């Protein structure tokens, strides 16, 4: 009795849905007619006016016929279902031409593109209403899910509308001219139809509160567990990355410290990325038979070698866009000879699928905006805007998804195609990235898919080179205000340089389609080198601040190293404490400043070193009258040199007076012979060591001397200038996890900084060689210098907030998982 009633309710719900669609067709057609009239009344060149006139006339003549055709097709489909003749035709065509690797002709692709664009617009508007309706229909009809060609699905409505359009004689160019109104009205129509049907079902007491969890299909693992319980045979454990924690039901990932002594604490961002990858692995293991679930691999970071593209042909193949931007400057030719090897063994993808991916990539390179090049292209005066090109490429990629799935041989390949498509759909709709850059990101979908089908760890490792490349490029252009891309003058030129580099990177990836992860690792290294050069030399907002920050780091590093070497030199020399402190805390900095500004071997630098030796000798015991007279004679020029050096280092007059008084006390003690005498031979030896002080400094300042690292976080406030602020206070002592997070921040990322009463966007433009200093710059060019611990403290206090809570590809993966949680069957359709 209950089953019969449920079936009756389901049948009536479908009638409600059908009638809502049929009723809505009349206002839909009227709205399109009004839009056509408004389009014709707008000013445009003569050729465009003629095209519009012909299109509007065709619509007014055939629009009523199309309405009747759509209504008739809807009623026929409600009774007899929807045929799949077009797909059968595509499959047959693909099979007959498999030897040539040509899957479908361009007309089929164009039809799929138009249908996909309409479907995407409808589902963007009606996703939640559709999810609720599908859940209620599953409950009534006792099915796992709606049929692929169920009339309730948006893509079926889109196909019916397009088939009717062609049958009544309306041209594709008419659709392109009217597509904005068509998209808007169909999105409104299907949203209202879903809403009306849901409202009717709620009135019938069918799931007033929708809970999706009871309707998630029981997985193979759950079934195995049930069988094990019945038979007593243990069920196999799911293949999940062993080192990855189970993702919490809600909230952000906690800060974690890996087990085992000696390992560094992990940041929240790293933990979250691993959890997303682990969750994706679990979903794939549950829903995709035979998917090669892998343990997360962490490939070597770029920079350990010098990867390049040599040995892969004599040159890059022809690419759209002409010569590679950035290559004309005489830079080294890219080469992959030394690129890091793949972390895992490659999967062998089916030749038919690889041929389909190649066909899709070549189509995108030949025609990056083909569908807009018809009437719409004329409408825009022959130039395609970035948003329109982006919409076209996104729709084309979605259309190719269906063609690629037909070419796939295994469920794993179909699942890979679906997940990559979902990820790029998220990336291409990220409004914080300028549309001109997203156009180039869209061109990476097929190269990434090629890597994903052959390297399973793309879905297991957040550090996969392909992911990291997209994340780095996205972070650099994802400011809180992407509108600065249209800024004036020099700023616009700087942004153009960054966009040109992104374009070059994409073209290099396209040029080497068969090199797998190696080309991604290579161009990632090149892009990171470009960023260093870009912020130091090309970005008008940052180059002055980077120069100042580099001078600060060099000065501080030299001062610390001078201090360390002076301590070693004077460790066994009887020097009065006041003089010793002056040499370590003041004169080492004077030597560093002089060496940075004038050079280590400059006369002024040598005079500062001699002053140090003279001071040590003057402060030693003077028991003879001759020595005392010599001190009195040499004291005035010595004090002048000391004052000149302190002034050169930026010490205030009152500080200089304080240090001079302390030194006078030391000299007075020397006259009364209360200090030990320094032999003349030892003084000569000290002078020789001071003359060659630089020779004792470590050559590799990137090596990471722990003494230097610890001392480099001292007070930097003395380096404040008009162009650079130094953050000397704020926040509390950071936790190790926060320090780890601060250490992970990469050049190019955008942040919001709350400091000195200002809350403004800043970009990380420079990291010191030892990662102990970091420079952020505002769009207007003001620099803000942090030490590592101070930056960690600001992150901990929420005074420094990243523009991205997580990396771009991690966010895209999370959004894909949310869609799969609602409809896991998408993986295998």
C-alpha positions in Angstrom: 0.0 0.0 0.0 2.8 2.4 0.9 4.8 1.5 -2.2 1.8 2.1 -4.4 1.1 5.5 -2.7 4.7 6.5 -3.1 4.7 5.6 -6.8 1.5 7.6 -7.3 3.0 10.6 -5.5 6.1 10.4 -7.7 4.0 10.2 -10.9 1.9 13.2 -9.8 5.1 15.1 -8.9 6.4 14.6 -12.4 3.2 16.0 -13.7 3.5 19.1 -11.5 7.1 19.5 -12.8 6.0 19.1 -16.5 3.1 21.6 -16.2 5.4 24.1 -14.5 7.7 23.9 -17.5 4.9 24.1 -20.0 3.4 27.1 -18.3 6.7 28.8 -18.1 7.4 28.5 -21.8 5.0 31.3 -22.7 6.6 34.0 -20.5 10.0 32.7 -21.6 9.3 33.2 -25.3 7.8 36.7 -24.6 10.9 37.7 -22.6 13.2 36.5 -25.4 11.1 38.5 -27.9 11.5 41.6 -25.8 15.2 41.0 -25.5 15.5 40.6 -29.3 13.7 43.9 -29.9 16.0 45.7 -27.5 19.0 44.2 -29.2 17.9 45.5 -32.5 17.4 49.0 -31.2 21.0 49.2 -30.0 23.5 51.1 -32.1 26.1 49.0 -33.9 28.1 48.9 -37.1 26.2 48.3 -40.3 27.2 44.6 -40.7 26.2 43.9 -37.1 22.8 45.7 -37.5 22.1 43.6 -40.6 23.0 40.4 -38.7 20.7 41.4 -35.7 17.9 42.4 -38.1 18.0 39.0 -39.7 18.2 37.2 -36.4 15.3 39.1 -34.9 13.1 38.5 -38.0 13.9 34.8 -37.8 13.0 34.7 -34.2 9.6 36.5 -34.6 8.8 34.2 -37.5 9.9 30.9 -35.9 9.8 31.6 -32.2 6.1 30.4 -31.7 6.9 27.3 -33.7 9.9 26.6 -31.4 7.7 27.1 -28.3 5.2 24.5 -29.6 8.1 22.1 -30.5 9.6 22.4 -27.0 6.2 21.8 -25.4 5.5 18.8 -27.6 8.9 17.3 -26.9 8.5 17.8 -23.2 5.1 16.0 -23.2 6.5 13.2 -25.4 9.5 12.8 -23.1 7.3 12.7 -20.0 5.5 9.7 -21.5 8.0 7.9 -23.7 11.3 9.1 -22.3 14.2 10.7 -24.0 16.1 8.9 -26.8 19.9 8.9 -26.9 20.3 8.9 -30.7 22.8 11.6 -30.7 25.1 9.8 -28.3 24.7 6.6 -30.2 25.7 8.4 -33.3 28.7 9.9 -31.6 29.8 6.5 -30.3 29.4 4.9 -33.7 31.3 7.7 -35.4 34.1 7.4 -32.8 34.3 3.7 -33.3 34.4 3.9 -37.1 37.3 6.4 -36.9 39.2 5.0 -34.0 42.2 4.2 -36.2 42.6 7.9 -36.9 41.9 9.0 -33.3 39.2 11.4 -34.5 36.3 11.0 -32.2 33.7 13.5 -33.3 33.3 16.2 -35.9 33.2 19.9 -35.0 29.5 20.3 -35.4 28.9 17.7 -32.7 31.4 19.5 -30.5 29.6 22.8 -31.1 26.2 21.3 -30.2 27.7 19.8 -27.0 29.3 23.1 -26.1 26.0 25.1 -26.5 24.1 22.4 -24.5 26.8 22.4 -21.8 26.7 26.2 -21.4 23.0 26.2 -21.0 23.1 23.4 -18.5 25.8 25.0 -16.4 23.8 28.3 -16.2 20.6 26.4 -15.2 22.3 24.3 -12.6 24.2 27.3 -11.1 20.8 28.8 -10.4 18.9 25.7 -9.3 21.5 23.4 -7.7 19.9 23.2 -4.2 16.3 22.9 -5.5 17.4 20.1 -7.8 19.3 18.3 -5.0 16.2 18.4 -2.7 13.9 17.2 -5.5 16.2 14.4 -6.5 16.4 13.2 -2.9 12.6 13.2 -2.5 12.2 11.3 -5.8 14.7 8.8 -4.7 12.7 8.2 -1.6 9.4 7.8 -3.5 10.7 5.7 -6.4 13.1 3.6 -4.3 15.9 4.1 -6.8 19.6 4.8 -6.1 19.4 7.9 -8.4 17.6 9.5 -11.3 18.2 8.0 -14.7 20.9 9.8 -16.8 18.2 10.9 -19.3 15.5 11.7 -16.7 13.4 14.7 -17.7 14.2 16.2 -14.2 17.8 16.7 -15.2 18.8 20.1 -16.6 21.0 18.8 -19.4 17.9 16.9 -20.8 15.9 20.1 -20.9 18.8 21.8 -22.6 19.0 19.1 -25.2 15.2 19.3 -25.9 15.4 23.0 -26.3 18.3 22.8 -28.8 16.9 19.9 -30.8 13.6 21.9 -31.2 15.6 25.0 -32.2 17.2 23.1 -35.0 14.0 21.3 -36.1 12.0 24.5 -36.7 14.8 26.0 -38.8 16.4 28.5 -36.4 20.1 29.1 -37.0 23.0 28.7 -34.6 23.8 32.4 -35.0 20.4 33.4 -33.8 21.0 31.4 -30.6 24.4 33.0 -30.1 22.9 36.5 -30.4 20.1 35.7 -28.0 22.0 33.4 -25.7 22.1 35.8 -22.7 18.3 36.0 -22.6 17.9 32.3 -23.3 20.3 31.4 -20.5 18.6 33.7 -18.0 15.1 32.7 -18.8 15.8 28.9 -18.9 17.6 29.2 -15.5 14.6 31.0 -14.1 12.2 28.4 -15.7 13.8 25.3 -14.3 14.4 26.9 -10.9 10.7 27.7 -10.6 9.8 24.2 -11.8 12.0 22.5 -9.2 10.7 24.9 -6.5 7.0 24.3 -7.5 7.5 20.5 -7.4 9.4 20.6 -4.1 6.6 22.7 -2.6 4.0 20.3 -3.7 5.9 17.3 -2.3 6.3 19.1 1.0 2.6 19.7 1.1 2.2 15.9 0.7 4.5 15.3 3.7 7.3 13.9 1.6 10.6 14.7 3.4 9.7 18.1 4.7 13.3 18.3 6.0 15.7 16.8 3.5 18.6 14.9 5.0 21.0 13.6 2.4 22.9 11.1 4.6 20.4 8.2 4.6 20.3 8.3 0.8 24.0 8.0 0.1 24.5 4.7 -1.7 26.0 2.0 0.3 29.6 1.6 -0.8 31.5 -1.5 -1.8 33.4 -1.3 1.5 30.2 -1.1 3.5 28.9 -4.1 1.6 32.1 -6.0 2.2 31.8 -5.2 5.9 28.2 -6.5 6.0 29.3 -9.7 4.2 32.1 -10.1 6.7 29.7 -9.8 9.6 27.5 -12.5 8.2 30.3 -14.9 7.2 32.9 -14.2 9.8 35.5 -13.4 7.2 37.3 -10.1 7.9 36.7 -7.4 5.4 39.7 -5.9 3.7 40.8 -2.5 5.0 40.2 0.5 2.7 43.2 1.7 0.8 43.9 5.1 2.4 47.1 7.0 2.9 48.4 5.6 6.1 50.0 8.8 7.3 46.9 11.0 6.8 44.5 11.6 9.7 40.8 11.1 9.2 39.2 14.4 8.3 36.9 15.8 11.0 33.2 16.1 10.3 33.4 19.9 10.4 35.7 22.8 11.1 39.3 23.4 10.1 42.2 21.1 10.5 43.9 21.3 13.8 47.5 22.3 14.1 49.5 19.1 14.2 53.0 18.0 15.1 54.1 14.8 13.4 55.2 11.9 15.6 58.9 11.2 15.9 61.7 13.2 17.3 63.4 15.8 15.0 60.4 16.5 12.8 59.3 20.1 12.4 55.7 21.1 13.4 53.2 21.2 10.6 51.1 24.2 9.7 47.3 24.3 9.5 47.4 24.7 5.7 49.6 21.6 5.3 47.3 19.6 7.5 44.2 20.7 5.7 45.7 19.9 2.3 46.6 16.4 3.5 43.1 15.8 4.9 41.5 16.9 1.6 43.7 14.5 -0.3 43.0 11.7 2.1 39.2 12.3 1.8 39.5 12.2 -2.0 41.4 8.9 -1.7 38.6 7.5 0.4 35.9 8.6 -2.0 37.8 7.1 -5.0 38.4 3.8 -3.1 34.7 3.5 -2.3 33.0 4.5 -5.5 35.5 3.7 -8.4 36.3 0.1 -9.0 40.0 -0.5 -9.6 41.1 3.1 -9.0 44.8 3.0 -8.1 44.7 4.6 -4.7 48.2 5.7 -3.7 50.0 6.8 -0.6 50.9 10.5 -0.7 54.2 11.2 -2.2 56.2 14.4 -1.6 58.3 15.2 -4.6 61.6 17.0 -4.3 61.2 20.8 -4.1 62.3 22.7 -7.2 65.7 24.3 -6.7 67.7 21.2 -5.8 68.6 20.8 -9.4 68.2 22.9 -12.5 65.5 21.2 -14.5 65.2 22.1 -18.2 63.7 21.0 -21.5 66.8 20.1 -23.4 66.8 16.9 -25.2 63.1 16.9 -26.0 63.4 18.1 -29.6 65.2 21.0 -31.2 62.5 23.5 -30.3 59.0 24.0 -29.1 56.3 23.1 -31.6 54.1 25.8 -33.1 51.7 27.3 -30.6 48.9 29.7 -30.7 50.0 33.2 -29.8 53.2 33.2 -31.8 56.6 33.4 -30.2 56.9 32.6 -26.5 56.6 35.8 -24.4 59.6 36.4 -22.3 61.9 34.3 -24.5 63.1 37.2 -26.5 65.2 38.5 -23.6 68.0 36.1 -24.3 67.1 33.8 -21.4 68.3 30.2 -21.3 66.4 27.7 -23.3 64.1 25.6 -21.1 65.2 21.9 -20.7 63.9 18.9 -18.9 67.0 16.9 -18.8 67.6 17.2 -15.1 63.9 17.4 -14.0 63.0 15.3 -10.9 61.6 11.9 -11.8 58.0 11.0 -11.1 57.4 9.9 -7.6 55.3 6.9 -8.6 55.2 4.6 -11.5 53.0 5.9 -14.3 49.7 4.3 -15.2 49.2 3.3 -18.8 46.2 5.2 -20.1 44.2 3.9 -23.0 45.5 5.0 -26.4 42.0 6.1 -27.4 41.6 8.4 -24.4 45.1 9.9 -24.9 44.2 10.5 -28.5 41.0 12.2 -27.5 42.8 14.4 -25.0 45.3 15.4 -27.8 42.4 16.2 -30.1 40.8 18.4 -27.4 44.0 20.2 -26.6 44.7 20.9 -30.3 41.1 22.2 -30.7 41.6 24.6 -27.8 44.9 25.8 -29.2 43.5 26.4 -32.6 40.2 28.0 -31.6 40.4 29.4 -28.0 37.0 31.1 -28.5 35.4 29.5 -31.5 31.8 29.7 -30.5 32.1 33.4 -29.8 33.6 34.0 -33.2 30.3 33.7 -35.1 27.6 36.2 -34.8 28.6 37.1 -31.3 32.1 37.8 -32.5 30.7 40.2 -35.1 28.5 41.7 -32.4 31.6 42.5 -30.3 33.3 44.2 -33.2 35.7 41.3 -33.9 37.5 41.4 -30.5 36.6 38.9 -27.9 36.6 40.1 -24.3 38.3 38.0 -21.6 35.1 37.1 -19.8 33.5 35.9 -23.0 36.6 33.9 -24.0 36.7 32.4 -20.5 33.0 31.4 -20.8 33.6 29.8 -24.2 36.7 27.8 -23.1 35.0 26.7 -20.0 32.0 25.5 -21.9 34.2 23.8 -24.5 36.1 21.9 -21.8 32.8 20.8 -20.3 31.6 19.6 -23.7 34.9 17.8 -24.3 34.3 16.1 -20.9 31.5 14.0 -22.4 33.5 13.1 -25.4 36.4 12.1 -23.3 34.3 9.9 -21.1 33.1 8.1 -24.2 36.7 7.5 -25.1 37.6 6.2 -21.6 38.1 2.4 -21.2 37.8 2.1 -17.4 35.9 3.5 -14.5 39.1 5.0 -13.2 39.6 7.0 -16.3 36.1 8.3 -16.3 36.4 9.3 -12.7 39.7 11.1 -13.4 38.0 13.1 -16.2 35.1 14.1 -13.9 37.3 15.2 -11.0 39.7 17.2 -13.1 36.7 18.9 -14.8 35.1 19.7 -11.5 38.4 21.2 -10.2 38.8 23.4 -13.2 35.2 24.5 -13.1 35.9 25.8 -9.6 39.2 27.5 -10.6 37.6 29.1 -13.7 34.8 30.6 -11.6 37.1 32.0 -8.9 36.2 35.7 -9.3 39.3 36.9 -7.4 41.5 35.8 -10.3 41.4 38.2 -13.2 39.5 36.8 -16.2 42.5 37.4 -18.5 44.5 35.0 -16.3 41.7 32.4 -16.0 41.6 32.2 -19.8 45.2 30.8 -19.6 44.4 28.6 -16.6 41.6 27.0 -18.7 44.2 26.0 -21.3 45.9 23.8 -18.6 42.9 21.5 -18.1 43.9 19.0 -20.8 47.6 18.9 -19.9 46.6 18.4 -16.2 44.2 15.6 -17.3 46.9 13.9 -19.3 49.1 13.9 -16.2 46.2 12.8 -13.9 45.2 9.7 -15.9 48.8 8.5 -16.0 50.0 9.5 -12.5 47.5 8.5 -9.7 49.4 10.4 -7.1 48.0 13.6 -8.6 44.9 12.8 -6.4 47.0 11.9 -3.4 49.8 14.5 -3.1 49.0 18.2 -2.6 52.7 18.8 -3.6 52.3 17.3 -7.1 54.1 19.8 -9.4 51.0 20.4 -11.5 49.0 21.4 -8.4 51.8 23.5 -7.1 52.2 25.3 -10.4 48.6 26.3 -10.5 48.6 27.2 -6.8 51.7 29.5 -7.2 50.3 31.3 -10.3 46.9 31.7 -8.7 48.2 33.0 -5.4 50.2 35.7 -7.3 47.1 37.2 -9.0 44.5 36.5 -6.3 44.6 39.8 -4.5 41.7 41.0 -2.4 41.1 43.5 -5.2 41.7 42.0 -8.6 40.5 45.3 -10.1 44.1 46.6 -9.6 44.8 44.7 -12.9 43.3 47.7 -14.7 45.5 50.1 -12.7 47.3 53.0 -14.4 50.7 53.2 -16.0 53.6 51.4 -14.4 51.4 49.2 -12.2 49.5 48.0 -15.3 52.9 47.3 -17.0 54.0 45.2 -14.0 50.8 43.2 -14.1 51.3 42.7 -17.8 54.7 41.2 -17.2 53.2 38.7 -14.7 50.4 37.8 -17.2 53.0 37.3 -20.0 54.9 34.9 -17.8 51.8 32.9 -17.0 51.0 32.8 -20.7 54.6 31.6 -21.4 54.3 28.9 -18.8 51.1 27.6 -20.2 52.5 27.5 -23.7 55.6 25.6 -22.6 53.4 23.0 -20.8 51.3 22.7 -24.0 54.4 22.3 -26.1 55.7 19.2 -24.3 52.5 17.1 -23.8 54.3 13.8 -23.4 56.7 14.7 -20.6 54.3 14.2 -17.7 55.1 15.9 -14.4 58.6 16.9 -15.5 57.4 19.8 -17.6 55.3 21.0 -14.7 58.3 20.8 -12.3 60.5 22.6 -14.8 58.2 25.5 -15.4 57.4 25.8 -11.7 61.1 26.3 -11.0 61.3 28.8 -13.8 58.2 30.7 -12.5 59.6 30.9 -9.0 62.9 32.4 -10.4 60.8 34.8 -12.5 59.0 35.9 -9.3 62.2 36.8 -7.6 63.3 38.8 -10.6 59.9 40.3 -11.1 59.5 41.7 -7.6 63.1 42.9 -7.5 63.3 44.6 -10.9 59.9 44.9 -12.7 57.2 45.4 -10.1 57.1 49.2 -9.5 55.4 48.8 -6.2 58.0 46.4 -4.7 61.4 46.9 -6.3 62.5 49.8 -4.1 61.3 48.0 -0.9 63.0 44.8 -2.0 66.3 46.6 -2.5 66.0 48.2 1.0 65.1 44.8 2.5 68.1 43.1 0.8 70.4 45.8 2.2 69.0 45.3 5.7 69.5 41.6 5.5 73.0 42.0 4.1 73.9 44.5 6.8 72.4 42.5 9.6 74.0 39.3 8.5 77.4 40.9 8.2 77.0 42.6 11.6 76.2 39.3 13.2 79.1 37.5 11.5 81.5 40.3 12.4 80.3 40.0 16.0 80.9 36.3 16.0 84.4 36.7 14.5 85.3 39.5 16.9 84.2 37.3 19.8 86.5 34.6 18.6 89.4 37.0 18.1 89.1 38.6 21.5 88.2 35.5 23.5 91.8 35.3 24.9 92.7 39.0 24.8 92.4 41.0 28.0 90.0 43.7 26.8 88.1 46.0 29.2 84.3 45.0 29.3 83.1 48.4 28.2 85.3 48.3 25.1 84.4 44.7 24.4 80.6 45.5 24.5 81.2 48.5 22.3 83.0 46.4 19.7 80.4 43.7 19.7 77.2 45.7 19.9 78.1 48.9 18.1 81.3 48.7 16.0 80.4 45.4 14.4 77.3 47.1 13.0 79.4 50.1 11.8 81.7 47.7 10.0 78.8 46.0 8.3 77.1 49.3 7.2 80.4 50.6 5.8 81.2 47.3 4.0 77.7 47.2 2.4 77.8 50.8 1.3 81.4 51.2 0.3 82.8 47.7 -0.1 84.9 45.5 2.1 88.2 46.7 0.7 87.3 50.4 0.5 89.6 52.9 2.3 86.8 54.0 4.6 86.1 50.4 5.6 89.8 49.8 6.3 89.9 53.0 8.4 87.0 51.6 10.6 88.9 48.4 11.1 92.1 50.3 12.1 89.9 52.3 14.6 88.9 49.0 16.2 92.5 48.0 16.6 93.5 51.5 17.9 90.7 51.4 20.5 91.8 48.0 21.7 95.4 49.2 22.1 94.3 52.5 23.7 92.2 50.7 26.3 95.0 48.4 27.3 97.3 49.1 30.3 99.6 52.1 29.9 102.3 52.0 32.5 104.9 54.1 30.7 104.9 57.8 30.2 105.6 57.3 26.4 102.5 55.1 26.0 100.3 57.5 27.8 101.5 60.4 25.7 100.9 58.3 22.6 97.3 57.7 23.7 96.7 61.4 24.3 98.1 62.2 20.9 96.0 59.6 19.0 92.8 60.0 21.0 91.1 63.0 19.2 91.3 61.5 15.7 90.2 58.1 17.1 87.2 59.6 18.8 86.3 61.5 15.6 86.6 58.3 13.6 84.4 56.5 16.1 81.8 59.3 16.0 81.9 59.3 12.1 81.3 55.6 12.1 78.4 55.7 14.5 76.8 58.6 12.5 77.3 56.5 9.3 75.4 53.7 11.0 72.6 56.0 11.9 73.1 56.3 15.7 71.5 59.3 17.3 73.8 62.0 18.9 72.7 61.1 22.5 73.5 57.4 21.9 76.9 58.4 20.5 77.6 60.6 23.6 76.6 57.7 25.9 79.0 55.3 24.1 81.9 57.9 24.1 81.5 58.4 27.9 81.7 54.6 28.4 84.9 54.5 26.3 86.4 57.4 28.2 85.9 55.5 31.5 87.7 52.5 29.9 90.6 54.8 28.7 90.8 56.3 32.2 91.2 52.9 33.7 94.0 52.2 31.2 95.9 55.3 32.5 95.8 54.0 36.0 97.1 50.6 34.9 94.2 48.7 36.4 93.8 46.6 33.2 96.1 43.9 31.9 98.6 44.9 29.3 98.4 43.5 25.7 101.7 42.5 24.2 102.7 44.4 21.0 103.0 41.2 19.1 99.4 40.3 20.0 98.2 43.7 18.9 99.9 43.4 15.5 98.2 40.0 15.1 94.8 41.4 15.9 95.3 44.2 13.4 96.2 41.6 10.7 93.1 39.6 11.6 90.9 42.8 11.4 92.4 43.7 8.0 91.4 40.3 6.6 88.2 39.9 8.6 86.0 39.1 5.5 88.2 36.1 4.7 87.1 34.5 7.9 83.4 34.9 7.2 81.5 31.9 5.8 81.1 32.1 2.1 77.7 30.3 1.8 75.4 32.6 3.7 72.5 30.3 2.5 73.9 27.5 4.5 72.0 28.4 7.6 74.4 29.2 10.5 72.2 28.7 13.5 73.9 31.6 15.4 73.1 34.0 12.6 69.5 32.8 12.4 69.0 33.3 16.1 70.6 36.7 16.2 68.9 38.0 13.0 65.6 38.4 14.8 67.0 41.1 17.1 65.5 44.6 17.0 65.3 45.9 13.4 63.5 49.2 14.2 66.6 51.2 13.4 66.2 50.3 9.7 62.9 52.2 9.4 62.8 54.7 6.5 60.3 56.6 4.4 59.8 53.7 2.0 59.9 50.8 4.6 58.2 50.2 7.9 59.8 47.7 10.3 57.4 45.7 12.5 59.0 45.6 15.9 56.0 44.9 18.2 52.5 43.3 18.1 51.2 39.8 18.8 52.2 37.3 21.4 54.9 34.6 21.4 54.0 32.3 18.5 53.6 28.5 18.7 55.9 26.2 16.7 53.0 25.5 14.3 52.6 29.2 13.6 56.3 29.6 13.0 56.1 26.6 10.6 53.2 28.3 8.8 55.1 31.6 8.6 58.1 29.7 7.1 55.9 28.2 4.5 54.5 31.5 3.1 55.6 31.9 -0.5 56.5 35.0 -2.5 53.6 36.4 -4.4 50.8 35.6 -2.0 48.3 38.3 -1.0 47.3 39.2 2.6 45.4 41.7 4.7 47.6 43.5 7.2 46.3 45.3 10.3 49.1 47.5 11.5 49.5 51.1 12.8 45.8 51.8 12.4 45.6 50.7 8.8 43.9 47.6 7.4 45.1 47.1 3.9 46.1 44.5 1.3 49.7 43.6 1.0 51.7 41.2 -1.2 54.6 39.1 0.0 57.4 40.3 -2.3 60.6 39.0 -0.8 61.9 36.3 1.6 65.4 36.6 2.9 68.0 33.9 2.0 67.6 32.5 5.5 63.9 32.9 5.6 64.3 35.0 8.7 63.1 38.2 7.1 60.1 38.9 4.9 58.9 42.0 3.1 55.3 42.8 2.3 54.4 45.7 0.0 51.2 47.7 -0.5 49.9 48.5 -4.0 51.2 52.0 -3.5 54.8 50.8 -2.8 55.2 51.1 0.9 57.2 48.2 2.3 56.6 46.4 5.7 59.5 44.3 7.0 58.9 41.4 9.4 61.2 39.0 11.2 60.1 35.4 11.0 58.8 35.2 14.6 57.0 38.6 14.4 55.3 37.4 11.2 54.2 34.2 13.0 52.9 36.3 15.9 50.8 38.5 13.5 49.4 35.3 11.8 48.5 33.9 15.2 46.8 37.1 16.3 44.8 37.5 13.1 46.6 40.7 12.3 48.0 39.2 9.1 45.3 37.2 7.1 46.0 35.4 3.9 43.7 36.0 0.9 43.4 32.2 0.5 42.4 30.0 3.4 43.9 27.1 1.4 45.7 26.6 -1.9 43.7 27.0 -5.1 43.8 23.3 -6.1 43.0 22.2 -2.6 40.0 24.5 -2.6 38.9 23.1 -6.0 39.3 19.6 -4.7 37.2 20.3 -1.6 34.4 21.8 -3.8 34.6 18.7 -6.1 34.2 16.5 -3.0 31.2 18.4 -1.9 29.5 17.8 -5.3 30.5 14.1 -5.1 29.1 13.8 -1.6 25.7 14.9 -3.0 26.0 12.7 -6.2 28.8 10.2 -6.2 27.4 8.6 -9.4 28.8 11.5 -11.3 32.2 9.8 -11.2 31.1 6.9 -13.4 28.5 8.5 -15.7 
